[in-house]
Amino acid sequence: MTIKEYFPPGGLAKVESEITDITYTDRNDVILGQATLPLSNVAKKVAIYCRKLDNGKMEYRAVSAKCPHQGADISQDELKPDGNVYCSLHRRPICIFSEYNYAYLVEKRGEKFFISKSVK
């Protein structure tokens, strides 16, 4: 996957939190899990999208697995080269690695995944 411009994750997390119930899918670019996202107090299904950076390292970002517009499951929707996932229900772009993203940076440590505490 090639994205011409790098955009840092826009989602801000005050504390680090673990993503649990990790499920690998048949796709290389998405992993599923459960997490309590910032600004929420309930664990929800999340989609962790991944892409290889120019330096060869993998970067992971998490978003709710439900479209913020009408709640459709976006976990089966493909990450496009422009850094967006387009909801299969109504084609709304959900920014993951693009300019207006609110995706959370995820760190993989061994077999565990964590939403990273924001530096800002």
Stockholm file with secondary structure:
# STOCKHOLM 1.0

chainA/1-120         MTIKEYFPPGGLAKVESEITDITYTDRNDVILGQATLPLSNVAKKVAIYCRKLDNGKMEYRAVSAKCPHQGADISQDELKPDGNVYCSLHRRPICIFSEYNYAYLVEKRGEKFFISKSVK
#=GR chainA/1-120 SS CCCSSCCCCCCCCSSCEEEEEEEECSSTTEEEEEECCTTCSSCEEEEEEEEECTTSCEEEEEEESBCTTTCCBCTTSCBCTTSEEECTTTCCEEESSSTTCCCEEEEEETTEEEECCCCC
#=GC SS_cons         CCCSSCCCCCCCCSSCEEEEEEEECSSTTEEEEEECCTTCSSCEEEEEEEEECTTSCEEEEEEESBCTTTCCBCTTSCBCTTSEEECTTTCCEEESSSTTCCCEEEEEETTEEEECCCCC
//
